[in-house]
Amino acid sequence: MIIAQNSVVSIDYTLTNDAGEVLDSSEGRAPLVYMHGHGNIVVGLERALDGKQVGDNVHVSVAPAEGYGEHDPARIQAVPRQALPPDMNVQPGMQLMARGPDGGVFPLWVVQVEEDGIVVDGNHPLAGETLHFVVDVRDIRAATAEELQHGHVHGEGGHHH
């Protein structure tokens, strides 16, 4: 079986930046399990895995446009202290969830805490970075009907409802 649309794929991976620093890895943990073709991993890595099979080792560099996007300074903003819950203990590096005007929820990362408020960044922390992946393909199977309906993996190594 090869990796294709609607495959459930298990991979071991290591992610590094341009300096060779390890940013994330499945080493010492269970493999990452995702449904191929559903936007569950960055698009550049997904494209590189298309057509691969169990046992393949893939080295790929993913440009920001196919990773977490370019860094956009307009997505950094100050939030006044009175806009936060009074008992909220905000720390730099925290991820907060915000609701947009359309009702959608999106993440913000706290980059600075000041006496009169905080500074948040709507860019993913890896925005603007070239991502370097080393991936070992461990398993491939067809998605179940329920997984296809929900657009993500269920069961062991996946999402549980």
Residue, then its C-alpha position, 0 to 999 in steps of 0.5 A: m500500500i502507498i500513501a494516498q488520499n484518505s490513507v491513515v499513516s503512522i510516521d516517526y519524525t524529527l523536525t529541525n530548523d536551519a541551525g540543526e536544532v531539534l524543534d520536535s520529534s516522535e523519538g521516545r513516543a508513539p508514532l504520529v498518526y494522521m489522515h493523508g490529504h486532510g490538512n492534518i500535517v503541514v502541506g509541504l510534508e504531506r506532499a513529500l509523503d505522497g506515494k511513499q510506502v512502509g519502510d521509506n525514509v524521507h528527508v524534506s525541507v519545507a519552505p514557510a509557504e508550505g509550512y506555517g506561512e510567512h511571518d506577518p508583523a500585522r498579526i502582533q498586537a497589544v491587548p489591554r489588561q482590562a480585556l483579560p479575566p482579572d484572575m488570569n496568570v498570563q506568561p510569555g509563551m502561553q497559547l491563548m484561544a481567541r474568538g474572531p468577529d465571525g465566531g471562529v476560534f484561533p490561537l494567539w501566543v503571548v510574546q510579552v507581559e506588561e503591567d498594562g496588558i500583554v502583546v500577542d502574536g497570531n503567527h504560529p511560532l514556526a511561521g517564517e521558518t524553513l522546516h527540515f523533516v526526517v521521516d520514517v513511514r511505519d504503517i499505512r492503512a485505509a481510513t474507516a468510514e467514520e474517520l473519512q466522515h470526521g476528517h481525522v484518525h480515530g482509535e489507538g494513536g488517533h482521536h477518541h470521541 
